[in-house]
């Protein structure tokens, strides 16, 4: 079975929410902010608690480790 492709923390979070635009809308941040996160690969640490809380409310599987470290290939 092939291994999943590696994803940066921001790309993984955006993917779990559908895309960066959906993440931005649900989190209440500007789309360009979420896009910068995906482009840089990282989400500011201060945003992680609110993203994890949103993921729980939305029943999206996301751990703190994934939000901080992404997924290795």
Phi, psi and omega in degrees: 000130182291147178282148177292151180293146177293146177226139174293162178305314182293319179295320179295314179299311179301318179298316181297327179273353180118305175190175184293330180292318178294316177303312181300313181299312183290332181272344179079031175243162179295146180301324181293331176295310180296324177296318177299322177301312181296318181295323180277337180094351185229150175251136178303138182306324182295341179272342186301313180303318180290326177293318179295320178296317178297317179300318178298314180299322182274359182059044177257126180289114180202126178258162177299320179300318179295319181293332181268326188241350181075209181230125177286153180276000000 
